[in-house]
Amino acid sequence: MKLFVGLGNPGGKYVGHRHNIGFMAVDRIAADHGFGPWKSKFQGQIAEGRLGGQKTLLLKPETFMNRSGQSVGEAMRFYKLDSTDVTVFHDELDLAPGKVRVKAGGGHAGHNGLRSIHDHIGAAYDRVRLGIGHPGRKELVSGYVLHDFAKADEAWLDDVLRGVSDGAGLLADGDSGKFMNAVALRTAPPRSSNTRAAKPVPDAAPAQVEPPEDTRSPMQKLMDRFR
């Protein structure tokens, strides 16, 4: 069994916050993969279903972000899971908006939700880091993460969530490489050569090629002028 945890804060006023992108990710997975209804358990909301070949439990802790580990630890103990069966989806300031990375184990990098999970189950769990970008200065971080995504973010955010959902079964089966490929097909789809051929750039300038370096001596250049 796999435990997929989305991090966020409970309550209507937090729904669209950048800090809640983890909740958004597991909500998308639940909706796209036919999971059962959300139920209150383990100090959070859970939904049960299958991803790939794995029975999977989705969990949204309702303990608020800085106590997320309480909920995760309770669910883990109930199902007798190992920390390596847990994957946490969370916002990542150190990745540009729309970037996604998978990480096995490691530090919490100051993320309050991860710090709490570390305290309760240790560090040997997997993470899906969902980039939201950084506001630029440390003192702006709290207001930035506890604020709704901007209107301009809607397109890339939808692509990321759909890509995560597309690859969720692969992630549950332990193939993080194919999971990342599934995300990339949504966030950075390959350009079709047919599309480029069908829409040529009008009056495009020819490619500029630098001339080869002239290595002749001054005497050779002078002699060549009179040939």
C-alpha positions in Angstrom: 0.0 0.0 0.0 1.1 3.5 -0.8 0.3 6.7 1.2 0.2 9.9 -0.9 0.1 13.0 1.3 -0.8 16.4 0.0 0.3 19.3 2.2 -1.8 22.4 2.8 -3.9 24.3 5.3 -7.6 23.3 5.9 -10.5 25.8 5.5 -12.0 27.7 2.7 -9.8 30.8 3.0 -6.7 28.8 2.2 -8.0 26.8 -0.8 -6.3 28.8 -3.5 -3.1 29.6 -1.6 0.3 28.7 -3.0 1.0 26.7 0.2 -1.9 24.5 -0.7 -0.6 23.1 -4.0 -0.1 19.8 -2.3 -3.8 19.6 -1.5 -4.6 20.5 -5.1 -2.4 17.7 -6.4 -4.0 14.9 -4.5 -7.5 16.4 -5.2 -6.7 16.1 -8.9 -5.4 12.6 -8.5 -8.6 11.6 -6.6 -10.9 13.1 -9.2 -9.1 11.7 -12.3 -8.5 8.1 -10.9 -11.9 7.3 -9.5 -11.0 7.4 -5.8 -13.7 6.9 -3.2 -15.3 9.9 -1.4 -13.1 11.9 1.1 -13.7 10.9 4.7 -12.5 12.3 8.0 -9.8 10.1 9.6 -6.3 10.4 11.0 -6.8 14.1 11.8 -7.3 14.7 8.1 -9.3 13.8 5.0 -8.6 10.5 3.3 -9.7 8.9 0.0 -9.0 5.3 -1.0 -8.3 3.9 -4.5 -5.7 2.3 -6.8 -2.8 3.8 -8.7 -0.9 1.6 -11.1 -0.7 -1.8 -9.4 -0.9 -0.3 -5.9 -3.7 0.2 -3.4 -3.2 3.9 -2.5 -4.5 6.1 0.3 -4.6 9.8 -0.3 -4.3 12.0 2.8 -4.8 15.7 3.4 -3.8 16.5 7.0 -6.2 19.0 8.7 -3.8 19.8 11.5 -2.5 22.9 9.7 0.8 22.8 7.9 3.2 22.9 10.9 1.6 19.9 12.5 1.2 17.7 9.3 3.4 15.0 10.8 0.8 14.1 13.4 -1.7 13.1 10.7 0.9 11.3 8.5 2.3 9.4 11.5 -1.1 8.2 12.6 -2.1 6.9 9.2 1.3 5.2 8.8 1.0 3.4 12.1 -2.6 2.3 11.5 -1.7 0.6 8.2 1.7 -0.5 9.4 3.5 1.3 6.6 7.2 2.1 6.3 8.3 5.7 5.7 9.5 4.6 2.3 5.8 3.9 1.4 5.0 7.6 1.9 5.2 10.3 -0.9 4.5 13.9 0.1 3.4 16.5 -2.4 4.4 20.0 -1.3 5.1 23.6 -2.5 8.7 24.4 -3.2 10.1 27.9 -3.1 13.4 26.9 -4.6 11.9 25.8 -7.9 10.6 28.1 -10.6 6.8 28.1 -11.0 5.7 25.0 -13.0 8.8 23.0 -12.3 8.4 19.6 -10.7 11.1 17.4 -9.1 11.0 14.0 -7.3 13.3 13.5 -4.3 13.9 10.5 -2.0 14.8 11.4 1.5 16.9 14.4 2.5 16.4 17.5 4.6 13.3 19.6 5.1 14.9 22.9 3.9 12.9 24.9 6.4 9.5 23.8 5.1 7.2 23.7 8.2 5.2 20.8 6.9 8.2 18.6 6.0 9.8 19.5 9.3 6.8 18.2 11.2 6.8 15.0 9.1 10.5 14.5 9.8 9.8 14.8 13.5 7.1 12.0 13.4 8.3 9.5 10.8 11.9 10.4 10.0 13.4 11.6 6.7 13.3 8.5 4.6 10.1 9.3 2.6 9.7 10.5 -1.0 8.7 14.0 -2.0 7.2 15.6 -5.1 8.5 19.2 -5.1 6.0 21.5 -6.8 7.7 24.7 -7.8 6.0 28.0 -6.9 8.9 30.3 -7.2 10.4 32.7 -4.6 9.2 36.3 -3.9 12.9 37.4 -3.8 13.3 38.3 -0.1 13.0 36.1 3.0 10.7 38.5 4.8 8.2 38.2 1.9 7.9 34.4 2.0 5.1 34.1 4.5 2.8 36.5 2.7 3.7 35.0 -0.6 2.9 31.3 0.2 -0.2 32.3 2.2 -1.7 34.1 -0.8 -3.7 32.9 -3.8 -2.0 32.0 -7.0 -2.2 34.9 -9.5 -4.5 34.8 -12.5 -1.4 34.5 -14.7 -0.4 31.3 -12.9 -3.6 29.4 -13.9 -2.3 27.9 -17.2 0.9 26.4 -15.8 -0.7 25.4 -12.6 -3.4 23.4 -14.4 -0.7 21.7 -16.6 1.3 20.7 -13.5 -1.7 19.2 -11.7 -2.8 17.3 -14.8 0.7 16.1 -15.4 1.1 14.9 -11.8 -2.2 13.1 -12.1 -1.2 11.5 -15.4 1.9 10.1 -13.9 0.5 9.1 -10.5 0.2 5.4 -11.3 3.8 5.3 -12.4 4.9 7.1 -9.2 3.0 4.6 -7.1 4.7 1.7 -8.9 8.1 3.3 -8.1 9.0 4.6 -11.6 9.9 8.2 -10.9 11.6 8.6 -14.3 8.4 7.8 -16.2 6.4 9.9 -13.8 8.6 12.9 -14.7 8.1 12.1 -18.4 4.3 12.2 -17.9 4.6 15.6 -16.1 6.8 16.9 -18.9 4.3 15.9 -21.6 1.9 18.4 -20.0 4.3 21.1 -18.9 6.7 21.1 -21.8 5.2 19.1 -24.7 7.5 18.3 -27.6 7.1 20.5 -30.6 5.7 18.7 -33.7 7.9 19.0 -36.8 4.7 18.9 -38.8 3.4 21.9 -36.9 6.6 23.9 -37.7 6.4 22.9 -41.3 2.8 24.0 -41.6 3.5 27.4 -40.0 6.7 28.8 -41.5 7.9 32.1 -40.4 7.3 34.6 -43.2 10.3 36.4 -44.7 12.6 34.7 -42.2 16.1 36.0 -42.3 18.7 33.4 -43.3 20.9 31.9 -40.6 24.0 33.9 -40.0 27.2 31.9 -40.3 30.5 33.4 -39.0 33.3 33.4 -41.7 36.4 31.4 -40.9 39.2 33.2 -39.2 41.8 34.7 -41.6 45.2 33.3 -40.5 47.3 34.7 -43.4 50.3 36.9 -42.5 50.3 40.5 -43.6 52.8 39.7 -46.4 50.5 36.8 -47.7 47.5 39.1 -47.7 49.4 41.7 -49.7 50.7 39.2 -52.3 47.2 37.7 -52.7 45.8 41.1 -53.6 48.0 41.2 -56.8 47.3 37.7 -57.9 
